[in-house]
Amino acid sequence: MADREDDQADLINCGLVALNQRDAPAGPRTLLVSGVARSGTSMLASVLLIAGVPMGSTADGVVFEDVEVAQALEDEDRSRLRTLVRDRNAAHAVWGFKRPNLHRHVLVQQLSEFRAPVLLLTFRDPVAIARRNIVSNKSFVAESLRHAAADLSAMTDYVLRAGVPALLVSYEKAIAAPRRLVEAISEFVSLQPDERTAARMVAAVAADNPAYRQVARVQLKGFVDRAFNGRLYGWCAVAGRPDPVPLELLLDGRVAARFHADRYREDLEKAGIGSGRHGFELDLSGLPVTQDTVVTVRLRDHDFALAHSGRPLRQLQDHGGQGAAHA
């Protein structure tokens, strides 16, 4: 009878897959939490933080993003990143950070820069990811679906090539059985939470956290004005934030350049858009662009596309907009 129950237990789909578990270190290590943006990475990071794993200087106390590491990765500042890793290694035997779409920022061969790296990756239904982006970022349906599917494929390829210990987590299954998730994480990364801490970890595994929804709703505006003489003009700003917005240029759906909206424009300041230092002027020379190339500018690592974006280059040249007028 017991054997039959064990066999039936093996048939239960727990939504958890462990890769290279025999190589998982029991000593000093770095826990890298990732997944496609909007797939539950904040939830996973919060579980580790409750368990006592240092997760860096977190943003907003809701998304649990290590601000310093995130900035170094966004700026592609490898020197700064190495310094942060060195300092955290010195301070903690085990530490971690969360970064959605890690595959865009850390190459497989660069994982060795982290001490005994362990990946914890969330996977979520791409329709749910797209819907979250549509609700939070006002993204376009078709674009959100394409990006979600493409990022899921890229993340899968990334973890299979990484060759490091990795725990793959189904978001939907985790929400349905939070205690099982907490037990799996604790076992995989050698955590030993007491009963009270484990209960708090379980409570953190929940869908549609109201605080997260509020923070995740990016109050962002932007516009692609026009393309002229081989340059692309536009602006982008986040309400209440003076710092430059990180953007990326996509040509026919593929990232071709990364930049910041940080140029001063008098028309933006007069329109009440911060200090006016939210414009961009991007040189298209040397990029694989033709008159028929679809040009999209979006918030880096998100699916929020700027207004007047997602158009063939010829339309941006023929029908330039007045961006500040759309603020």
N, C-alpha and C positions, 0 to 999 in steps of 0.2 A: 504493500500500500504506500509506504513511504517513497519507494522508488518511483511509483507512478506519479505521486505528487511532485517529486523533483523533476520528472520529465515534463510535466505540465508547466511548471514554473519556468523551465527553459524556453517554452513557447511564447511566453509573455513578452510583448514588445515594449521594452522599457525606454526606448528612445535614447540610449546611451551606447556609445562605441568607444572603446579604449584602444589606442594604437601605441605600439612600442612600450607597453606597460612595464615589461621586464627591465627596461632601461631607465625607468623613472627613479630619480635620485631620492634618497631618504635624508640627505644632508642639505647643505646650502643649495639654493635653487632660486630661479626667477619664474614667476607665474605670469604668463602673457595671456590676457583675456581679450578675445576678439570674436569677430563674426561680421556679417554684413550689417551695416548701420540699420538700426530699428529692429534688430533680431533678438534683443534681450541681453545685450552685453552689460548694461547697467545693472540689471538684476543679478547677473553672475558675479560682477565685481562687488556688489553690496554683500553678497553671501560670504565672500572671502574676507571682506573688511570686518564684518561682524565676528568672524572666526578669529580675528586678531592678526590677519595678514596686512602689513603696511602697504597701502595702495597709493602712496604719494599725496601731494597736495591736491585734494579733490575739488572739483568745481561744483558749486551750488549745493553740495551735500545730497544730490539727487542722481546726477548722471555718473558720479564717481570717476571722473576723468582726471588723470594726473596732469595738471596744467603745464608743468615744466617739461615733462616728457613729450606731451602732445605738441607743444610749441616747437621743440627741437625737431620732432618728426615732420611737422608741417613745413618748417623752414629748411628741411634737409640739412640741418646743422649737425654733421656727424661728430665733430669735435665736442660740441656741447652735450650731445647724447652720451658720448663716452665718459665725460666728466660726471654726468648725473648717475650713470650706471656704477662708476667707481665709488662715488659717495654713498649710494644706497647699498652696495655690496659691503662697504665698510661698516655701515650702521646696522644692517640686518642680515641674518643668515638666510631668511626667506622673505622675499618681498615681491610685489607684483605691480602691474599697471594694466589699465584697460585702454584699448585703442581699436575702434571699429575699422574694418577694412585694413587690417595690418599688412596684408599682402601688397598694398599700394606703397607702403612706407619702409618696410624691412624686407629685403630680399632674402630668399631661403639661405643663401650663403652667409648673410649677415646675422643670422640667428646665433651664430657662435660667439658674437660679441657680448651676449648675455650669459651669465653664469648658470650652467645646467638648466637651459630653458625648458619649460613645460607649457604646452599650449592648452588652453581651455576655450573651446570654440562653440558658439551658439549657431544653430541652424534653424531657420524658420520658414514657414510657408511663404513663397515669394509673393503671393497675392496679398497676404497680410502685411508684408513689408511695404509693398507698393501702396496699400491703402493707408498705412500709417504716414507715409510720406505725403500722400495726397491731402490728408487731414491736417497734418502739422505744418507742412511746407507749401501747401497749395500747388503741388507738382502736377504735371500733366500725366494722365493715366498711362498712355502708351509708353512714354519715356520712363516712368517709374517701374513699370513691369519689365521692360527691357533691361534696365539697369540692375534690378533685383535679381533677375535670372542670370545675367552675366556675372555679377559679383558672387553669386552662389557657386557658379561654375569655377570662377577664379580661386575662390577660397578653398574649394574641394581639391583642386589641383595643387594649391600651395601646401596644404597639410599633408597630402600624400607624398609630395617631394621632400618635405622638411626632414623626415626621418627622426624626429624627436618625440618624446612622450607627448601624447595628445589625448584629451578627453573631448569627444564630440557630443554635444548636448542638443537634443530636440527641444525647442522652446515649448511647443504644444504639449509634449509628453511631460516636461518638467512642471508645467503649470498644473497638469492633472495629478501628478504624484510628487509634490515638493519634498516630502521626507526622503523618498528614494533618491532624488537628486542630491540632497545634502549628504546622505550616506555615501553616495558614489564619489562626490568631490572629496569628502573627508578621507576616504580610503585611497583615492588616486594620488592625492598630494600630501598624504600622511598628516592630516589634522586630527586632533583629539579634543573636540569641543565637549564641555560638560553639558549636562542635560538642559540647563537653562539657556546656554549659548546656542545649542542645537535647535531649541524651540524658536529662538529669535531668527536663526538662519532659515528655518522652514517658513516662518511668517513673511520673510522677505521675498519668497518666491511667489509672486502674485502678478496677475495681469492687470493692465490699465491702472497703474498707480496714478492717482490724481496729481500728486506733486510732480511726477515725471512728465505727465502730459503738459503741464503748464510750462515747465522748463524747456521741453522738447519743441514747443511751438515757437519756431524761430520768427521773430518780428523783423522780417527782412524785406527790403525793397531794392529794386535795381532795374536797369534798363540798358539795352544795347542800342546806342544811338544810331551809329552808321559805320560803314567801312568806307575809307577814303584814302587814296594814294597809298595803298598797301598797309594801312593801319586801321585798327578796330578801336572804336571809341564807345565809352559807356560809363556807368557808375553803379555803385552798390553800397548799401549801408544797413546796419542793424540798429533798430530803434534803441536809443539810450546807451549806445556803445560808441565811443569815439575812435577806437582802434580800427586799423584797416581790415577790411574783410578779405580773407583768403579765397581766391577764385581759381577755376581751371577752365581752360578752353578745350572744347571737344570739336573735332573735325570728323564729320560723318560718324559720330558716336564714340570716337576714340580720343582719349586725352592726349593733347598735343603740346600743352604749355600750362604752367602754373604761375600765378602772379597775385598781387594784392591791388585792391582798389584804394589807392593812397594819394592820388594826384589832386591838387587843389583846383576847384572850379568855382568861380564867383557865382554862377547861376545856381549851383547847389546850395551855397550858403544863403543866398537870397530866398531860396525856396524853403529854408528852414531845415535843411538836411545836414545836421551836425555843424562842424566847422567848415564844411565844404570840401574837406580832404577825403573824398570818397570816389573820385573819378579814376578811370584807367584809360590808357592809350597803349595798345598792344601792337607791336611790329609783326606783321604777318609774313614778311619776306623770309625765305628759307624754309617755310612750312609747306607741307604738301596740300596746298589749297588751290582749287580752280573755281571758276564761276559757278559751278554746280555743287560745290562742296557745302554741306549743311553745317552751319556755324552755330554752336551752342556755348553759352557761358553760364556756368552754374557755381553754386557754393561748393567749395572743395569738400569732397567726401560726403556730399549730400546730393539729393535729387532736385533741389530747388533751382530751377532755371530762371534766368533773368527775363523780364518781359521783352518782347521783340526779338527773342532768341529762337534758336531752332529753325533758322531760315537759310536758304541757299545764299551764298555770298552775293550773287547778282542782285537779290532783293534788298540786301543791306546797303548796297551801293546806290541802287535806284530810288529807294524809299527810306531815306534816313529819317529817324524820329527826333523829337525834341524831348530828351529824357527827363529833364528837370520838371517839365510841364506835367509829367505823369507821377510826380511825387505824391 
